[in-house]
Amino acid sequence: MVTKHLTDDEVQQYAVDKSYCEKRIDAHLHLCEQCRSKVEVYQLLITGIKQQPQPAFNFDLSELVVQQLSSPKEKTSDRFLLWVLLFTAIGFIGTVLYYFEGLFVYLFNGIAAIFIYLMIITALTVFTGLFIDMYKKYDSEMKLLDSY
């Protein structure tokens, strides 16, 4: 009768827990001395590993990890920068309107009032959207830099 020896996986499974093995593995081990000796070697290895003391560091690992973590930095308030930019923009627009108010009359002379309002609203919407997008990008990059 030709018998095929057990694979290492089957031998290890039997050595770890016999209850989950197939009946053919158990039957083969009763007949085959070579596979039975492999099971005994694996069982000795397993018991030897279980008897070893748990590894312990001679230093406090958690303390070293906590030291390397960056402490949460206080969020720098960018509101001041936002207000400075806003007042600068308002001042610039106010200065342009003050010095060139006579020229704006000639610039928009032949255009209906509704088109002027639509152009102003469109320009303000575009500039506001661009400013918000630019500020969000700036804020995300600052948060990224603060995380380092």
Secondary structure as a PSIPRED ss2 file (coil, helix, strand):
# PSIPRED VFORMAT (PSIPRED V4.0)

   1 M C   1.000  0.000  0.000
   2 V C   1.000  0.000  0.000
   3 T C   1.000  0.000  0.000
   4 K C   1.000  0.000  0.000
   5 H C   1.000  0.000  0.000
   6 L C   1.000  0.000  0.000
   7 T C   1.000  0.000  0.000
   8 D H   0.000  1.000  0.000
   9 D H   0.000  1.000  0.000
  10 E H   0.000  1.000  0.000
  11 V H   0.000  1.000  0.000
  12 Q H   0.000  1.000  0.000
  13 Q H   0.000  1.000  0.000
  14 Y H   0.000  1.000  0.000
  15 A H   0.000  1.000  0.000
  16 V H   0.000  1.000  0.000
  17 D C   1.000  0.000  0.000
  18 K H   0.000  1.000  0.000
  19 S H   0.000  1.000  0.000
  20 Y H   0.000  1.000  0.000
  21 C C   1.000  0.000  0.000
  22 E C   1.000  0.000  0.000
  23 K H   0.000  1.000  0.000
  24 R H   0.000  1.000  0.000
  25 I H   0.000  1.000  0.000
  26 D H   0.000  1.000  0.000
  27 A H   0.000  1.000  0.000
  28 H H   0.000  1.000  0.000
  29 L H   0.000  1.000  0.000
  30 H H   0.000  1.000  0.000
  31 L H   0.000  1.000  0.000
  32 C C   1.000  0.000  0.000
  33 E H   0.000  1.000  0.000
  34 Q H   0.000  1.000  0.000
  35 C H   0.000  1.000  0.000
  36 R H   0.000  1.000  0.000
  37 S H   0.000  1.000  0.000
  38 K H   0.000  1.000  0.000
  39 V H   0.000  1.000  0.000
  40 E H   0.000  1.000  0.000
  41 V H   0.000  1.000  0.000
  42 Y H   0.000  1.000  0.000
  43 Q H   0.000  1.000  0.000
  44 L H   0.000  1.000  0.000
  45 L H   0.000  1.000  0.000
  46 I H   0.000  1.000  0.000
  47 T H   0.000  1.000  0.000
  48 G H   0.000  1.000  0.000
  49 I H   0.000  1.000  0.000
  50 K H   0.000  1.000  0.000
  51 Q H   0.000  1.000  0.000
  52 Q C   1.000  0.000  0.000
  53 P C   1.000  0.000  0.000
  54 Q C   1.000  0.000  0.000
  55 P C   1.000  0.000  0.000
  56 A C   1.000  0.000  0.000
  57 F C   1.000  0.000  0.000
  58 N C   1.000  0.000  0.000
  59 F C   1.000  0.000  0.000
  60 D C   1.000  0.000  0.000
  61 L H   0.000  1.000  0.000
  62 S H   0.000  1.000  0.000
  63 E H   0.000  1.000  0.000
  64 L H   0.000  1.000  0.000
  65 V H   0.000  1.000  0.000
  66 V H   0.000  1.000  0.000
  67 Q H   0.000  1.000  0.000
  68 Q H   0.000  1.000  0.000
  69 L C   1.000  0.000  0.000
  70 S C   1.000  0.000  0.000
  71 S C   1.000  0.000  0.000
  72 P C   1.000  0.000  0.000
  73 K C   1.000  0.000  0.000
  74 E C   1.000  0.000  0.000
  75 K C   1.000  0.000  0.000
  76 T C   1.000  0.000  0.000
  77 S C   1.000  0.000  0.000
  78 D C   1.000  0.000  0.000
  79 R H   0.000  1.000  0.000
  80 F H   0.000  1.000  0.000
  81 L H   0.000  1.000  0.000
  82 L H   0.000  1.000  0.000
  83 W H   0.000  1.000  0.000
  84 V H   0.000  1.000  0.000
  85 L H   0.000  1.000  0.000
  86 L H   0.000  1.000  0.000
  87 F H   0.000  1.000  0.000
  88 T H   0.000  1.000  0.000
  89 A H   0.000  1.000  0.000
  90 I H   0.000  1.000  0.000
  91 G H   0.000  1.000  0.000
  92 F H   0.000  1.000  0.000
  93 I H   0.000  1.000  0.000
  94 G H   0.000  1.000  0.000
  95 T H   0.000  1.000  0.000
  96 V H   0.000  1.000  0.000
  97 L H   0.000  1.000  0.000
  98 Y H   0.000  1.000  0.000
  99 Y H   0.000  1.000  0.000
 100 F C   1.000  0.000  0.000
 101 E H   0.000  1.000  0.000
 102 G H   0.000  1.000  0.000
 103 L H   0.000  1.000  0.000
 104 F H   0.000  1.000  0.000
 105 V H   0.000  1.000  0.000
 106 Y H   0.000  1.000  0.000
 107 L H   0.000  1.000  0.000
 108 F C   1.000  0.000  0.000
 109 N C   1.000  0.000  0.000
 110 G C   1.000  0.000  0.000
 111 I C   1.000  0.000  0.000
 112 A C   1.000  0.000  0.000
 113 A H   0.000  1.000  0.000
 114 I H   0.000  1.000  0.000
 115 F H   0.000  1.000  0.000
 116 I H   0.000  1.000  0.000
 117 Y H   0.000  1.000  0.000
 118 L H   0.000  1.000  0.000
 119 M H   0.000  1.000  0.000
 120 I H   0.000  1.000  0.000
 121 I H   0.000  1.000  0.000
 122 T H   0.000  1.000  0.000
 123 A H   0.000  1.000  0.000
 124 L H   0.000  1.000  0.000
 125 T H   0.000  1.000  0.000
 126 V H   0.000  1.000  0.000
 127 F H   0.000  1.000  0.000
 128 T H   0.000  1.000  0.000
 129 G H   0.000  1.000  0.000
 130 L H   0.000  1.000  0.000
 131 F H   0.000  1.000  0.000
 132 I H   0.000  1.000  0.000
 133 D H   0.000  1.000  0.000
 134 M H   0.000  1.000  0.000
 135 Y H   0.000  1.000  0.000
 136 K H   0.000  1.000  0.000
 137 K H   0.000  1.000  0.000
 138 Y H   0.000  1.000  0.000
 139 D H   0.000  1.000  0.000
 140 S H   0.000  1.000  0.000
 141 E H   0.000  1.000  0.000
 142 M H   0.000  1.000  0.000
 143 K H   0.000  1.000  0.000
 144 L H   0.000  1.000  0.000
 145 L H   0.000  1.000  0.000
 146 D H   0.000  1.000  0.000
 147 S H   0.000  1.000  0.000
 148 Y C   1.000  0.000  0.000
